Every structure is written in C-alpha cells, then in structure tokens.
Amino acid sequence: MRVLVVDDEVPLADLVAKGLTRQDMAVDVAYRGDTADELLSVNDYDVVVLDRDVPGLHGDEVARRLAARGSLTRILMLTAATTLTDRVNGLELGADDYLSKPFEYPELVARVRALGRRCVAPVAPVLERAGLVLDTNRRMVTRDGRPLDLTSKELGVLETLLRADGRVVSAEELLEKVWDMNIDPFTAAVRVTMSKLRKKLGEPDPIRTVPGQGYAL
C-alpha cells in the first residue's frame, strides 16, 4: 500500500509516516498543501492522510482537486476540528473517512488499512500461487508449509506479484507500489530485492523473469 501523509506539524507527520512504514506501507510526506497536490497529481497513492489546515493550499482544496480528477485515492481527513459540522463538511468535500486530533495510533492504522482495501478490487485475505501462501492480515508467508522470514520490501514485492495473478509486473510498477518517492528510479533496488527473495523462496524458482518486461509468478 502506498500512502501520502500531509501535515504541517513536521514531528507529527514524520512520526505517522515512520509508524505506517513499520506496517509495511510505502509512505511519502508533504508539509504543504500545494506540495501534496503536486504529488497526488503525478503518483498513484492508495490513501492520503490529509490535515485540513495546511499552508500553501488548504486541505479542503486538495481534497476538492483530488475528487475532481476522479482519482481512486482514498482520503482520510485528519484535523483538530471536532464538531459535527466540521466532520460533515469534510466528508462532503470528498473525504472517505474523518479522524480528529488527538487520535490513537492503532485506530489510524486500522482506518488507513480499511481505506486501502476499498481502492482496489476485493481480494481474498489469503493469496496463494505456486505453493506460496501469503496471509495479508497477519503478514505471514509460507511455501509448501514452510514459514519464510521476509523483509518488508521482499514481502511487498511478493504480494504485488501474487496480486498480479500471473500477469507480468514491471520493475517500474514494483518501485511505484513497494518503495516511496525517495527511491532513485535508476536504482538496482528491485533487482537486489528480487535476488534475495528468490534465495529465500528456494528451488524450484517460482518467479519468472521476462526480459525487457518484468517478473511474474
């Protein structure tokens, strides 16, 4: 899942981003509304955690523009405004959910995950292919009953391949879905992660390399 956190309270934004990253999400951060609008126009995010009162471009306008583009990105509006009118107004702007500050972190994670599930076609919580079984809720992987100890990036790559259901997935798509915007597009991160993942999966290698196109399970 790829998430954009938008908040001008830098310590809070960085803390939320760090916490979501630990939940195996690829997270970008924007401290201004205009920066967020630019990122949302060029990147495909599953969820944006959006503070309403941000400088540069108000969060309400960020939400309006995102809705006007017909984006599938889900909006979790995060704000200190707590009245019923504030909540109703936020939802009418195009937000999918609303969370008031201060908030409990486990609730934030649960809401982000719930919204992320709504931005894609429904899939089973357990993904299976080629003897591989991934429990997306518990983030656990086995192959032929053998548990595998994968890093968050390895797990993200494997999940993307499993969700593709045999379709070839390009390195660019893997970078988009598993890494954040700080990754160098010319990096060898995908190739290195793929190599380590293959070693952990063992023989026979379930991942097929399609020259010039990408990878498939």
N, C-alpha and C positions, 0 to 999 in steps of 0.2 A: 504494500500500500504506500502511495506517495502523498505526503501531507505538506501543506503550507501553513505556517504559523505566522499570524500578523498581529503584532502588538508593539506599541511604542515603549512599554515598560521592558527595557532590554533584559534585566535579570530574569524577569518572569518569562519572557519569550524564550530566552536561551534555556531556562530550566524545563519548560514544557517540551521544547524541541529535543533536549537531551533525554528526557523521560520517554518520549514517543520513539526515539531512536532505539532505546533499550527494548522496546516492544517489537523490534524487527520492522520498523517503518523507515522509509526514506523521507527525511524531513528537511525542508528549506525554511528560512526565516526572513521576514521582511518587517522593518520597524516603521515603515511609512506606507500610507495607502496607495500613493502613486507607484511606488516600487512593487507593491503587491499586485496592482492592476497589470503592470507590465509582465510580471512573472506568470500571472494567470492567463495572459493572452498568448504566451509562447510555450508554456508547459502544460502537460496533462496531469492535473492533480486529482486524486480521488476525493480528498476532503481539504477544505480550508478552515482553519480555526481563526476566526476573524473578530478582532476587537472593533467595536463601533467607533470609538473615539480615538482615531489615529491621525497624525498630521499628514499634510501633502494632499490627500484625498480622503474624505470622510469614509468610514467603513460602510455607511449606508450606500454611498455612491459606488463603492467597489462591488457591493452585492448587486446593485441595480445593473451595472455593466456586465457582470458575470451572467446574470439571468438573461439579459438582452442578447448575449451571444449564443444562447441556447446550450451553454456548457452543461456537461453531466457532473461537474464537480459539485459535491455536496457542501453546504455551508453550515458550520457550527458557529453561531454568533456568540461571542464571549464579551460580556460587559458588566460594568458596575451598576448599571441602571437596572432596578429590580421591580418596578411597578408593572402591573398587568398591562397598562397601555404601552409601556416600553417593549414588553415581550410581544404583544400583538403587532406593533409597528415593525419590529424586527422580522417577524415571520412573514408579514405582508410584503416586505422588501424582497423576498425570495429565499430567506434563510430556511434551512430544513430543520434546524434544532436551535435551542437557545439555552445558554448556561450562564448563570450570574456569578460574578465575583463577590466574595471569595468562593472557591469551589474545592471539592475533594478530588484529588488526582485520579483515584480509581474510577470515579464517575466520568471524568473527562475521557479517559482511555476507552471506557465502555461505549460512550457516545460516539467517539471517533470511529471505533470498530463497527458499530451498528450502521453509521452513515456510509462507511466504506463498502459494506456489503450491499447497499442499495444502489451504488453507482455502476455495478456490473450485473450481468445476468446471474441469476441464482445458481449456485453450485453446491454440491454436497460438501458437508464439513470434512469428509474424509476423501482424499484424492488417491486413486490407485492406477498404476500402469507399470508394466514390465516388472512385476514383483515388488514394486515400491509402494509403500502406503504412507501418506502424509496426513496426520490429524491436524487440521488447520487451527482448531481451537486450542489444543494443548501444545502445538508446535513441535510435534514429535514425528520422527521418520523411522521406518523400518524397511529392510529389504529381505524378503523371504523370511520374515520373522526376526531378523537380526537388527537390533537397535543401532542407529547411526548417530554419531555425535557431530553435528554440523554447526558451523558458524552462522551468524545471522545472514550474511551475504550468500553463503552456499545454500542455505535454506530458501532464501528469496529466489535465487536462480532456479532451484529445483521446483519450487512452487509455480513459477512462471511457466516452466516447461510442461509441468503436469496440467496446468490450466489450459495450455495451448492444445492439448488432446491430440498430439501427433503433428500439429502444424509446425512449420519451421519458424523459429524465433531468431531474429537478427540480433547481433551484438548491440546495435543501437537501441533496440527495444528493451533489451536486458538492462542497459545503462539507464534508460528512462524510468523503468519500473523498480529497480532494486537500489540504485545509487541516487545521491542528491545532486543539486546543481553545481556543487564544488568539484565534482569529478571532471578530470580532463577527458574530453571526448576522444582523444587520441591515446589514452592510457591503455595499458595491457591488462587492466583490472579484470575484464571479463575472461580473457584467455587464462590468466593466472588462477582465478577463482574456479573456472571450469576444470582446469587441470587437477586442482586439489579436490574438487567434488568428485571427479571420476575415480581418483585413487580411493576415496572413502566408500564409494558405491561398490567397488570391486569388479571382478570379472563374472560373466561377460559384460562389457561396457554397454549400458543401456542408452547412452547418449550418442546420437549420430551427428557427425559434422557434415554439413552441406556446403562445399566450397563456394565462397562468394555470396552465400545467403545467410548462414547461421547454424543453429542447432535444433535438434528435435529429439523427442523421446519416442 
